[in-house]
Amino acid sequence: MAGKEKLESNIPQATKTHNVCAGIDEAGRGPVLGPMVYGLCFCPLSEKERFAQMGFADSKQLSEEKREKLFEDIKKATEFVGWSVEILSPSFISTSMLARSKYNLNALSHDSAIGLVKRALDNGVNITELYVDTVGDPAKYQAKLSQLFPHIQITVAAKADSLFPIVSAASICAKVIRDEAVKNWQFVEALPYDCTSYESYGSGYPGDAHTKEWLESVCDPVFGFPQFVRFSWSTVDKLLERKATAVEWEDDDEDEQPKGTVTLSQFFSKKDKVKKHRFFEERKLSTVQDL
């Protein structure tokens, strides 16, 4: 998995001919492993009561079995429920966050949500109400979305997934798909068999004991980590500083440069050198994948 991947269900005809409410939430913002997934769910306003009776709740408060059952219910309700997700790979997240022009996780999250709304509108979904679980300051985020979509009544709130069933459903879509991606990750790197199972790496959260142990075991002193790892996370940074071989570049003719000339090695700070190490780590892994 590289970059962004989009998956969409069938868009019910009723969502093109009736006013529609939509909800947005994400799964996997905090983990050091695996993708982040943004979900959009929507239904006609006239079906709000029927939708609420399906029993949606914050995905974090539900068992895995219950989430999967509700996701199946969403996929079966093709006559009045639509959904869409965007999957952001670990490499895409890290490359974006470490780019010279900073693209932080909040901006990345906002753009994913905006992209989901735009694609739904482009596909004819008549969204008139939008509920969004906040990223950052709710008032500022709501103002940003309202400026982009002035014809939509927008509500941005903290814990929106526990306040609005339509956001709860979006949360379930995102969570189930992320869990599936994490459990069935296809490693392109030559890792030992016992390092490629879900049982070996766990949930991917930095506090998970399985995840901590796995990161320690797969950290290569030269090439760092598999693409499954978000190398922009501080957890990974600390491991690289402790276990990875330092990388520095020196100009061959540095001593011959005229006085006052800025050399390549002088241009990079210590922090930049760490980023260079990660850059070449990523390039190496991409080369393996290309083979």
C-alpha positions in Angstrom: 0.0 0.0 0.0 1.4 3.4 -1.0 -0.1 6.9 -0.9 -3.9 7.1 -0.7 -6.4 4.5 -1.6 -10.1 5.1 -1.9 -12.9 2.6 -1.5 -16.6 3.4 -2.1 -19.8 1.6 -1.7 -22.7 1.9 -4.1 -24.3 5.3 -3.7 -28.0 4.9 -3.1 -30.2 6.7 -5.6 -32.2 8.2 -2.7 -29.1 10.2 -1.6 -29.1 11.9 -4.9 -32.8 12.9 -4.9 -33.3 13.7 -1.2 -31.6 16.0 1.2 -28.8 14.0 3.0 -27.0 14.1 6.3 -23.4 12.9 6.4 -20.9 12.1 9.1 -17.1 11.9 9.1 -14.6 10.3 11.5 -11.2 8.6 11.4 -9.5 5.5 12.8 -5.8 5.0 13.4 -4.6 8.6 14.1 -2.3 7.6 17.0 -0.7 4.3 16.2 2.9 4.0 15.1 2.0 1.1 12.8 -0.3 0.8 9.8 -2.6 3.2 7.9 -4.9 5.9 9.0 -8.4 5.6 7.6 -11.0 8.3 7.1 -14.7 7.3 6.8 -17.8 9.1 5.5 -21.3 7.7 6.0 -24.6 9.3 4.7 -28.3 8.8 4.4 -31.4 10.8 3.5 -32.7 13.1 6.2 -36.0 11.4 5.9 -34.4 8.2 7.0 -32.6 9.6 10.1 -34.9 7.7 12.5 -34.6 4.4 10.7 -30.9 4.9 10.6 -30.6 5.6 14.3 -32.5 2.4 15.0 -29.6 0.4 13.5 -27.8 0.8 16.8 -24.7 2.8 16.0 -22.4 3.9 18.7 -18.8 5.2 19.1 -16.6 2.4 17.5 -14.2 2.5 20.4 -17.0 1.5 22.8 -18.0 -1.5 20.8 -16.5 -5.0 20.6 -14.8 -6.0 17.4 -17.6 -8.5 16.7 -20.2 -5.8 17.1 -18.3 -3.3 14.9 -18.1 -5.9 12.2 -21.8 -6.8 12.5 -22.8 -3.1 12.2 -20.4 -2.6 9.2 -22.1 -5.6 7.4 -25.5 -3.9 8.2 -24.3 -0.7 6.6 -23.2 -2.6 3.5 -26.5 -4.4 3.3 -28.6 -1.2 3.6 -27.8 -0.2 0.0 -31.2 1.4 -0.6 -30.7 4.3 1.9 -27.1 4.2 3.4 -24.0 5.2 1.6 -20.3 5.2 2.7 -16.9 6.0 1.5 -13.4 5.7 3.0 -9.9 6.9 2.3 -6.9 4.9 3.4 -3.6 6.8 4.0 -0.6 4.5 4.0 2.1 4.8 6.8 4.7 5.9 4.2 2.4 8.6 2.8 1.7 9.9 6.4 5.4 10.0 7.3 6.6 11.4 3.9 4.0 14.2 4.2 4.9 15.0 7.8 8.7 15.1 7.1 8.5 17.0 3.8 10.5 20.2 3.7 7.2 22.1 3.3 5.5 20.9 6.5 2.3 19.0 6.1 1.2 18.1 9.6 -1.2 15.5 10.7 -4.0 18.0 11.4 -3.7 19.4 7.8 -3.6 15.9 6.4 -6.7 14.9 8.4 -8.6 18.0 7.3 -7.7 17.4 3.6 -8.9 13.8 3.8 -12.2 14.9 5.3 -12.6 17.6 2.6 -11.7 15.1 -0.1 -14.4 12.7 1.0 -17.1 15.4 1.0 -16.0 16.7 -2.4 -16.1 13.2 -4.0 -19.5 12.5 -2.5 -20.8 15.8 -4.0 -19.2 15.1 -7.3 -21.0 11.8 -7.4 -24.3 13.6 -6.9 -24.9 13.0 -3.2 -27.1 15.9 -2.0 -25.4 16.6 1.4 -27.2 19.4 3.3 -26.1 18.5 6.8 -22.6 17.4 7.8 -21.3 16.3 11.2 -17.6 15.9 11.8 -15.5 14.6 14.7 -13.0 17.5 15.3 -9.3 17.6 14.6 -7.9 20.6 16.4 -10.0 23.5 17.4 -13.7 22.7 16.6 -14.7 26.4 15.9 -11.8 26.9 13.5 -12.3 23.6 11.7 -16.0 24.3 11.4 -15.3 27.8 9.9 -12.9 26.2 7.4 -15.4 23.6 6.2 -18.2 26.2 6.1 -16.2 28.4 3.9 -15.5 25.5 1.5 -19.1 24.2 1.6 -21.4 27.2 2.2 -24.5 25.4 1.2 -24.1 22.7 3.8 -25.1 23.1 7.5 -21.9 21.9 9.3 -21.4 20.8 12.9 -17.9 20.1 14.1 -17.6 18.7 17.6 -15.4 16.8 20.0 -16.6 13.3 20.5 -19.0 13.6 17.6 -18.9 9.9 17.2 -20.7 9.5 20.5 -23.1 12.3 19.8 -24.4 11.7 16.3 -25.3 8.2 14.9 -24.2 9.2 11.4 -20.7 9.9 12.7 -20.7 6.7 14.8 -21.4 4.8 11.5 -18.5 6.6 9.8 -16.3 5.7 12.7 -17.3 2.1 12.4 -16.5 2.0 8.6 -13.1 3.5 9.2 -12.2 1.3 12.2 -13.3 -2.0 10.6 -11.3 -1.3 7.4 -8.2 -0.2 9.3 -8.3 -3.3 11.5 -8.6 -5.4 8.4 -5.6 -3.7 6.8 -3.5 -4.0 10.0 -4.3 -7.7 10.5 -3.6 -8.6 6.9 -0.7 -6.4 6.1 1.4 -7.7 3.2 5.1 -7.1 4.0 7.3 -6.6 1.0 10.4 -6.8 3.2 12.2 -10.1 4.0 11.2 -10.4 7.7 11.2 -13.5 9.8 7.9 -15.4 9.6 7.3 -14.7 13.3 7.5 -11.0 12.7 4.8 -10.8 10.0 1.7 -12.0 12.0 -0.8 -9.7 13.7 0.0 -11.6 17.0 3.6 -10.5 16.8 3.1 -6.7 16.3 -0.3 -6.1 18.0 -2.5 -3.1 17.7 0.2 -0.7 16.5 -0.2 1.7 19.4 3.1 2.9 21.0 1.9 1.7 24.4 1.1 -1.9 23.2 3.8 -4.3 24.7 3.6 -6.4 21.5 4.2 -3.4 19.3 7.2 -2.2 21.4 8.8 -5.6 21.3 8.2 -5.9 17.6 9.7 -2.5 16.8 12.8 -3.5 18.7 13.2 -6.8 16.9 12.7 -5.5 13.3 14.9 -2.3 13.6 17.7 -2.7 11.1 20.8 -0.7 12.0 21.2 0.5 8.4 17.8 0.4 6.7 15.6 1.1 9.7 12.0 -0.2 9.6 9.5 -1.8 7.2 7.0 0.4 5.3 4.4 -0.7 7.9 6.0 1.7 10.4 5.3 5.4 10.5 8.9 6.7 10.6 7.8 10.2 11.5 6.6 9.1 15.0 8.8 10.1 18.0 8.7 6.4 19.1 10.6 5.5 15.9 12.9 8.5 16.1 14.1 7.4 19.5 14.7 3.9 18.4 16.7 5.0 15.4 18.8 7.3 17.5 19.6 4.4 19.9 20.0 1.5 17.5 20.6 2.8 13.9 23.9 3.6 12.3 24.5 7.3 12.0 24.6 8.7 8.4 26.5 11.7 7.4 27.5 13.1 4.0 30.7 15.0 3.4 31.6 16.9 0.2 34.6 15.3 -1.4 36.1 18.7 -2.2 34.9 20.5 0.9 38.4 21.7 1.7 38.7 23.3 -1.7 35.6 25.4 -1.4 36.2 29.2 -1.3 35.9 30.8 2.1 32.3 31.5 3.0 30.8 28.8 0.8 28.0 26.8 2.4 28.7 23.1 2.0 26.2 20.2 1.8 27.2 18.9 5.2 26.9 22.3 6.8 23.4 22.8 5.3 21.9 19.9 7.2 21.3 20.1 11.0 21.6 17.1 13.2 17.9 16.6 13.0 18.0 16.8 9.2 20.6 14.1 9.2 18.2 11.8 11.0 15.6 12.6 8.4 18.2 11.8 5.7 18.7 8.4 7.3 14.9 7.8 7.2 14.8 9.1 3.6 17.3 6.5 2.4 15.6 3.9 4.5 12.4 4.6 2.6 14.1 4.6 -0.7 15.7 1.3 -0.1 12.4 -0.3 0.9 10.7 1.1 -2.2 13.5 -0.4 -4.3 12.9 -3.8 -2.8 9.2 -3.4 -3.5 9.8 -2.4 -7.1 11.8 -5.6 -7.6 
